[in-house]
Amino acid sequence: MQIVATIIGATAGFVFIAASAAMNWMFMIAQGKTVLEGQVLGLVSIAIDVVKALMPFFIGAAWAHRQWLRTLLGASVFGLFFSFSLLSALGFVATNRGAVANSRAALSSQLESARKELGETEARLAALGMTKPEGEIDADIAKLEQDRHWQSSKACAGANPRATRQVCARIFGLEAELARAQATGELRARIDILKQEIKSFQDRGAWEDKDPQAVFLARFAGLEVSQAQQALSVFIAALVEVGAASTLYLTLGSGAPVNRLRARDIEATEIKAEANPRFEGDLQDEERFRLPESGRLLLFG
């Protein structure tokens, strides 16, 4: 079970390191004036992330060997690299959160415009009232055009006896109804398009709040939304960077250098005792009076 836990922990550690390196890379490449400068800064940020993840192992080894200068230097480098990674990650998270919030705000604005246009279109459709289908109106017009009075009037452009005027009036009325039916069809098609757009905006995150998480935190903690956004950015960046800096060492390196050093000390003591019988006697005398790890005084002999 310990092996499985170690494998899982190491995998999580590498994921943290990859995430931290990716965040720092994407943030730093945007800081260069040219593409080449951005790539150089990105490579430097990746190198810093790798060294940051390995530095706890180096510091632990130096501490175990009582190399205090190396320990102090390693701790200083680790603090410097960790600060750099944290600031880069914070810049990435804040930029990304701001872009997402602005995108949601734009979608919300488009959603509001679509809803407003939908209401206006539905009102125009209601004002037109009910109409017969266009095909039925066309059939009625075609039937009237077969009347001899319409034909003798040259499509209502010639003489206008009373019978002709009646036929022409009916045709003109049907043509107006046809135009109204065509406008109704166009409005209904536009309504269908607007409803699809509204659904698309909602599916893409057009909410009333452009940053729901920050709004919830602000309401819960009594903060401004901008303060909640900053707090969330700091928390996420710190979470990633602490995980990248410590998970691998906590999984693989805890106590390993010290254990190896103790093993070497014990081995050297045994060799010295075998080579010098007097030293072995002194060692046995020392074992009669020792302070164990429990802190209680034990007497032997």
The 8 nearest C-alpha neighbors of each residue, nearest first, counted from 0:
[[1, 3, 2, 4, 5, 6, 7, 8],
 [0, 2, 4, 3, 5, 6, 7, 8],
 [1, 3, 5, 0, 4, 6, 7, 8],
 [4, 2, 0, 6, 5, 1, 7, 8],
 [3, 5, 1, 7, 2, 6, 8, 0],
 [4, 6, 2, 8, 3, 7, 250, 9],
 [7, 5, 3, 9, 8, 4, 10, 2],
 [6, 8, 10, 4, 5, 9, 3, 11],
 [7, 9, 5, 11, 10, 6, 250, 4],
 [8, 10, 12, 6, 11, 7, 247, 5],
 [11, 9, 7, 13, 12, 8, 6, 14],
 [12, 10, 14, 8, 9, 13, 7, 15],
 [11, 13, 247, 246, 9, 15, 10, 14],
 [12, 14, 16, 10, 15, 11, 17, 9],
 [15, 13, 11, 17, 12, 16, 18, 10],
 [16, 14, 243, 18, 12, 13, 17, 242],
 [15, 17, 243, 13, 19, 14, 18, 20],
 [18, 16, 14, 20, 19, 15, 21, 13],
 [19, 17, 15, 21, 16, 20, 14, 22],
 [18, 20, 16, 22, 21, 17, 15, 23],
 [19, 21, 17, 45, 23, 18, 22, 48],
 [22, 20, 24, 18, 19, 23, 17, 25],
 [23, 21, 19, 25, 24, 20, 88, 18],
 [22, 24, 26, 20, 87, 21, 25, 88],
 [23, 25, 41, 21, 27, 26, 22, 20],
 [26, 24, 22, 23, 28, 27, 21, 29],
 [25, 27, 23, 91, 24, 29, 28, 22],
 [26, 28, 41, 30, 24, 29, 40, 25],
 [37, 29, 27, 41, 30, 38, 25, 26],
 [28, 30, 27, 26, 31, 37, 25, 32],
 [31, 29, 27, 28, 37, 32, 26, 40],
 [32, 30, 37, 36, 33, 29, 28, 34],
 [31, 33, 36, 30, 37, 34, 29, 35],
 [34, 32, 36, 31, 35, 37, 38, 30],
 [33, 35, 37, 36, 38, 31, 32, 28],
 [36, 34, 38, 37, 33, 39, 31, 32],
 [37, 35, 31, 39, 33, 38, 34, 40],
 [28, 36, 38, 31, 34, 40, 35, 39],
 [39, 37, 41, 35, 40, 28, 36, 42],
 [40, 38, 36, 42, 41, 37, 35, 43],
 [39, 41, 43, 37, 38, 42, 27, 28],
 [40, 42, 24, 38, 44, 28, 27, 39],
 [43, 41, 45, 39, 44, 40, 38, 46],
 [42, 44, 40, 46, 41, 45, 47, 39],
 [43, 45, 47, 41, 42, 46, 23, 24],
 [46, 44, 48, 42, 20, 47, 43, 49],
 [47, 45, 43, 49, 48, 44, 50, 42],
 [46, 48, 44, 50, 45, 49, 51, 80],
 [49, 47, 51, 45, 46, 50, 20, 44],
 [48, 50, 46, 52, 51, 47, 45, 53],
 [51, 49, 53, 47, 52, 48, 54, 46],
 [52, 50, 48, 54, 49, 53, 77, 47],
 [51, 53, 244, 49, 50, 54, 243, 48],
 [54, 52, 50, 51, 56, 55, 49, 57],
 [53, 55, 57, 51, 56, 52, 50, 58],
 [56, 54, 58, 57, 53, 59, 248, 52],
 [55, 57, 59, 54, 58, 53, 60, 252],
 [58, 56, 54, 60, 59, 55, 61, 53],
 [57, 59, 55, 61, 70, 60, 56, 73],
 [60, 58, 62, 56, 57, 61, 55, 63],
 [59, 61, 63, 57, 256, 62, 58, 56],
 [62, 60, 66, 58, 64, 70, 63, 59],
 [61, 63, 65, 59, 64, 60, 70, 66],
 [64, 62, 60, 257, 65, 61, 256, 59],
 [63, 65, 61, 62, 66, 60, 260, 257],
 [66, 64, 62, 63, 67, 61, 70, 60],
 [67, 65, 61, 64, 69, 68, 62, 70],
 [66, 68, 70, 69, 65, 71, 62, 61],
 [67, 69, 71, 70, 66, 72, 73, 61],
 [70, 68, 72, 67, 71, 66, 73, 61],
 [69, 71, 67, 73, 58, 68, 61, 72],
 [70, 72, 68, 74, 73, 69, 67, 75],
 [71, 73, 69, 75, 74, 70, 68, 76],
 [74, 72, 76, 70, 75, 71, 58, 69],
 [73, 75, 77, 71, 72, 76, 70, 78],
 [76, 74, 72, 78, 73, 77, 79, 71],
 [77, 75, 79, 73, 78, 74, 80, 72],
 [76, 78, 74, 80, 75, 79, 51, 81],
 [79, 77, 81, 75, 76, 80, 82, 74],
 [78, 80, 76, 82, 77, 81, 75, 83],
 [81, 79, 83, 77, 82, 78, 51, 76],
 [80, 82, 78, 84, 83, 79, 77, 85],
 [83, 81, 85, 79, 80, 84, 78, 86],
 [82, 84, 80, 86, 81, 85, 87, 79],
 [85, 83, 87, 81, 86, 82, 88, 80],
 [84, 86, 82, 88, 83, 87, 89, 81],
 [85, 87, 89, 83, 88, 84, 90, 82],
 [88, 86, 90, 84, 23, 89, 85, 83],
 [89, 87, 91, 85, 236, 90, 86, 23],
 [90, 88, 86, 236, 92, 87, 91, 85],
 [89, 91, 87, 93, 88, 92, 94, 86],
 [90, 92, 88, 94, 26, 89, 93, 95],
 [93, 91, 95, 89, 94, 90, 232, 96],
 [92, 94, 96, 90, 95, 91, 232, 89],
 [95, 93, 97, 91, 92, 96, 90, 98],
 [94, 96, 98, 92, 97, 93, 91, 99],
 [97, 95, 93, 99, 98, 94, 92, 100],
 [96, 98, 100, 94, 95, 99, 93, 101],
 [99, 97, 95, 101, 100, 96, 102, 94],
 [100, 98, 102, 96, 101, 97, 95, 103],
 [99, 101, 97, 209, 103, 102, 98, 210],
 [102, 100, 104, 98, 103, 99, 97, 105],
 [103, 101, 99, 105, 104, 100, 98, 106],
 [102, 104, 106, 100, 209, 205, 105, 101],
 [103, 105, 101, 107, 209, 102, 106, 100],
 [106, 104, 108, 102, 107, 103, 101, 109],
 [107, 105, 103, 205, 109, 108, 104, 110],
 [106, 108, 205, 110, 104, 105, 109, 103],
 [107, 109, 105, 111, 110, 106, 104, 112],
 [110, 108, 106, 112, 111, 107, 113, 105],
 [111, 109, 107, 113, 108, 112, 197, 106],
 [110, 112, 108, 114, 109, 113, 107, 115],
 [113, 111, 109, 115, 110, 114, 116, 108],
 [112, 114, 110, 116, 115, 111, 117, 109],
 [115, 113, 117, 111, 112, 116, 110, 118],
 [114, 116, 112, 118, 117, 113, 111, 119],
 [117, 115, 119, 113, 118, 114, 120, 112],
 [118, 116, 114, 120, 115, 119, 113, 121],
 [119, 117, 121, 115, 116, 120, 122, 114],
 [118, 120, 116, 122, 117, 121, 123, 115],
 [121, 119, 123, 117, 122, 118, 116, 124],
 [120, 122, 124, 118, 123, 119, 117, 125],
 [121, 123, 119, 125, 120, 124, 118, 126],
 [124, 122, 126, 120, 125, 121, 119, 127],
 [125, 123, 121, 127, 122, 126, 183, 120],
 [124, 126, 122, 128, 123, 127, 121, 129],
 [127, 125, 123, 124, 128, 122, 121, 129],
 [128, 126, 124, 125, 123, 129, 179, 183],
 [129, 127, 126, 125, 130, 124, 183, 179],
 [128, 130, 127, 131, 125, 180, 183, 124],
 [131, 129, 180, 132, 128, 176, 179, 183],
 [130, 132, 133, 135, 136, 180, 129, 176],
 [133, 131, 135, 134, 130, 136, 180, 177],
 [134, 132, 136, 135, 177, 180, 137, 131],
 [135, 133, 137, 136, 132, 138, 131, 139],
 [134, 136, 138, 137, 132, 133, 139, 131],
 [135, 137, 139, 133, 138, 134, 177, 140],
 [138, 136, 134, 140, 135, 139, 141, 133],
 [137, 139, 141, 135, 136, 140, 142, 134],
 [140, 138, 136, 142, 137, 141, 143, 135],
 [141, 139, 137, 143, 142, 138, 170, 144],
 [140, 142, 138, 144, 139, 143, 137, 145],
 [141, 143, 139, 140, 144, 145, 138, 146],
 [144, 142, 140, 145, 146, 141, 139, 170],
 [145, 143, 141, 146, 142, 149, 140, 150],
 [144, 146, 143, 142, 147, 141, 150, 149],
 [145, 147, 143, 144, 148, 149, 150, 142],
 [148, 146, 150, 149, 151, 145, 144, 152],
 [147, 149, 163, 151, 150, 146, 152, 162],
 [150, 148, 152, 147, 151, 146, 154, 144],
 [151, 149, 147, 153, 152, 148, 154, 146],
 [152, 150, 148, 153, 149, 147, 157, 154],
 [151, 153, 157, 155, 149, 150, 158, 154],
 [152, 154, 150, 156, 151, 155, 157, 149],
 [155, 153, 156, 152, 149, 150, 157, 151],
 [154, 156, 152, 153, 157, 167, 149, 159],
 [155, 157, 153, 154, 152, 158, 159, 149],
 [158, 156, 152, 153, 155, 159, 154, 151],
 [159, 157, 152, 160, 156, 155, 151, 163],
 [160, 158, 163, 164, 157, 161, 152, 155],
 [159, 161, 163, 162, 164, 158, 148, 152],
 [160, 162, 164, 163, 165, 159, 166, 148],
 [163, 161, 165, 164, 160, 166, 148, 159],
 [162, 164, 148, 166, 160, 165, 161, 159],
 [165, 163, 167, 161, 162, 166, 159, 168],
 [164, 166, 168, 162, 163, 167, 169, 161],
 [167, 165, 163, 169, 168, 164, 170, 162],
 [166, 168, 170, 164, 169, 165, 155, 171],
 [169, 167, 171, 165, 166, 170, 164, 172],
 [168, 170, 172, 166, 167, 171, 173, 165],
 [171, 169, 167, 173, 172, 168, 140, 174],
 [172, 170, 174, 168, 173, 169, 167, 175],
 [173, 171, 169, 175, 170, 174, 168, 176],
 [172, 174, 176, 170, 175, 171, 177, 169],
 [173, 175, 177, 171, 176, 172, 170, 178],
 [176, 174, 178, 172, 177, 173, 171, 179],
 [175, 177, 173, 179, 174, 178, 180, 172],
 [178, 176, 174, 180, 175, 179, 173, 133],
 [177, 179, 181, 175, 176, 180, 182, 174],
 [178, 180, 176, 182, 177, 181, 183, 175],
 [181, 179, 183, 177, 178, 182, 130, 176],
 [180, 182, 178, 184, 183, 179, 177, 185],
 [183, 181, 179, 185, 184, 180, 186, 178],
 [182, 184, 180, 186, 181, 185, 179, 124],
 [185, 183, 181, 187, 182, 186, 188, 180],
 [184, 186, 182, 188, 183, 187, 189, 181],
 [187, 185, 189, 183, 188, 184, 190, 182],
 [186, 188, 190, 184, 189, 185, 183, 191],
 [187, 189, 185, 191, 186, 190, 184, 192],
 [188, 190, 186, 192, 187, 191, 193, 185],
 [191, 189, 187, 193, 188, 192, 186, 117],
 [190, 192, 188, 194, 189, 193, 187, 195],
 [193, 191, 189, 195, 190, 194, 196, 188],
 [194, 192, 196, 190, 195, 191, 197, 189],
 [193, 195, 197, 191, 196, 192, 190, 198],
 [194, 196, 192, 198, 193, 197, 199, 191],
 [197, 195, 193, 199, 194, 198, 200, 192],
 [196, 198, 194, 200, 199, 195, 110, 193],
 [197, 199, 201, 195, 196, 200, 202, 194],
 [198, 200, 196, 202, 197, 201, 195, 203],
 [201, 199, 197, 203, 205, 198, 202, 110],
 [200, 202, 205, 198, 204, 203, 199, 197],
 [203, 201, 199, 200, 204, 198, 205, 197],
 [204, 202, 200, 201, 205, 199, 106, 103],
 [205, 203, 201, 202, 206, 103, 200, 106],
 [204, 206, 107, 201, 106, 103, 200, 203],
 [207, 205, 208, 204, 107, 209, 201, 103],
 [206, 208, 209, 205, 107, 211, 104, 210],
 [209, 207, 206, 211, 210, 214, 104, 103],
 [208, 210, 100, 103, 104, 211, 206, 207],
 [209, 211, 208, 213, 100, 212, 214, 103],
 [212, 210, 214, 208, 213, 215, 209, 206],
 [213, 211, 215, 214, 210, 216, 228, 217],
 [212, 214, 216, 227, 228, 215, 210, 211],
 [213, 215, 211, 217, 212, 216, 224, 210],
 [216, 214, 212, 218, 213, 217, 211, 219],
 [217, 215, 219, 213, 218, 214, 220, 227],
 [216, 218, 222, 214, 220, 221, 224, 227],
 [217, 219, 215, 221, 216, 220, 214, 222],
 [218, 220, 216, 217, 221, 215, 222, 214],
 [221, 219, 217, 222, 218, 216, 227, 215],
 [220, 222, 218, 217, 219, 223, 216, 227],
 [223, 221, 217, 220, 226, 227, 224, 218],
 [222, 224, 226, 225, 217, 227, 221, 218],
 [223, 225, 227, 217, 226, 214, 213, 228],
 [224, 226, 228, 227, 223, 229, 213, 222],
 [227, 225, 229, 223, 228, 224, 230, 222],
 [226, 228, 224, 230, 213, 225, 217, 229],
 [229, 227, 225, 231, 213, 226, 230, 232],
 [228, 230, 232, 226, 227, 231, 233, 225],
 [231, 229, 227, 233, 232, 228, 234, 226],
 [232, 230, 234, 228, 233, 229, 235, 227],
 [231, 233, 229, 235, 230, 234, 93, 92],
 [234, 232, 230, 236, 231, 235, 237, 89],
 [233, 235, 231, 237, 232, 236, 238, 230],
 [236, 234, 238, 232, 237, 233, 231, 239],
 [235, 237, 89, 88, 233, 239, 238, 234],
 [238, 236, 240, 234, 239, 235, 241, 233],
 [239, 237, 235, 241, 236, 240, 234, 242],
 [238, 240, 242, 236, 237, 241, 243, 15],
 [239, 241, 243, 237, 242, 238, 244, 85],
 [242, 240, 244, 238, 243, 239, 237, 245],
 [241, 243, 239, 246, 240, 245, 244, 15],
 [244, 242, 16, 15, 240, 241, 245, 12],
 [245, 243, 52, 241, 242, 240, 51, 246],
 [244, 246, 248, 242, 247, 243, 241, 249],
 [247, 245, 12, 249, 242, 248, 250, 243],
 [248, 246, 12, 250, 249, 9, 245, 251],
 [247, 249, 252, 251, 250, 245, 246, 253],
 [248, 250, 246, 253, 247, 251, 252, 245],
 [249, 251, 247, 248, 8, 5, 9, 246],
 [252, 250, 248, 249, 247, 253, 5, 9],
 [251, 253, 248, 255, 249, 254, 250, 56],
 [252, 254, 249, 255, 251, 248, 250, 256],
 [253, 255, 257, 256, 258, 252, 59, 259],
 [254, 256, 258, 257, 252, 253, 259, 251],
 [257, 255, 259, 60, 258, 254, 63, 260],
 [258, 256, 260, 63, 254, 259, 255, 261],
 [259, 257, 261, 255, 260, 256, 254, 262],
 [258, 260, 262, 256, 257, 261, 255, 263],
 [259, 261, 257, 263, 262, 258, 256, 264],
 [262, 260, 264, 258, 263, 259, 265, 257],
 [261, 263, 259, 265, 260, 264, 266, 258],
 [262, 264, 266, 260, 261, 265, 267, 259],
 [265, 263, 261, 267, 266, 262, 268, 260],
 [264, 266, 268, 262, 267, 263, 261, 269],
 [265, 267, 263, 269, 264, 268, 262, 270],
 [268, 266, 264, 270, 265, 269, 263, 271],
 [269, 267, 265, 271, 266, 270, 272, 264],
 [270, 268, 272, 266, 271, 267, 273, 265],
 [269, 271, 267, 273, 272, 268, 266, 274],
 [270, 272, 268, 274, 269, 273, 275, 267],
 [273, 271, 279, 269, 275, 270, 274, 278],
 [272, 274, 270, 271, 275, 269, 276, 279],
 [273, 275, 271, 272, 270, 276, 278, 269],
 [274, 276, 272, 278, 277, 273, 271, 279],
 [277, 275, 279, 278, 272, 273, 280, 274],
 [276, 278, 280, 279, 275, 281, 272, 282],
 [279, 277, 281, 275, 280, 276, 272, 282],
 [278, 280, 272, 282, 276, 277, 281, 283],
 [281, 279, 283, 277, 282, 278, 284, 276],
 [280, 282, 278, 284, 279, 283, 285, 277],
 [281, 283, 279, 285, 280, 284, 278, 286],
 [282, 284, 286, 280, 285, 281, 279, 287],
 [285, 283, 281, 287, 282, 286, 280, 288],
 [284, 286, 282, 283, 287, 288, 281, 289],
 [285, 287, 283, 288, 284, 289, 282, 299],
 [288, 286, 299, 284, 285, 298, 300, 289],
 [287, 289, 298, 286, 285, 297, 299, 290],
 [290, 288, 286, 291, 297, 287, 285, 296],
 [289, 291, 296, 294, 295, 297, 292, 288],
 [292, 290, 293, 294, 289, 295, 296, 297],
 [291, 293, 294, 290, 295, 289, 296, 297],
 [294, 292, 291, 295, 290, 296, 297, 289],
 [293, 295, 292, 291, 290, 296, 297, 289],
 [296, 294, 293, 297, 290, 291, 292, 289],
 [295, 297, 290, 294, 289, 298, 291, 288],
 [298, 296, 295, 289, 288, 290, 299, 291],
 [297, 299, 288, 287, 296, 300, 289, 286],
 [300, 298, 287, 288, 297, 286, 289, 284],
 [299, 287, 298, 284, 288, 286, 283, 297]]
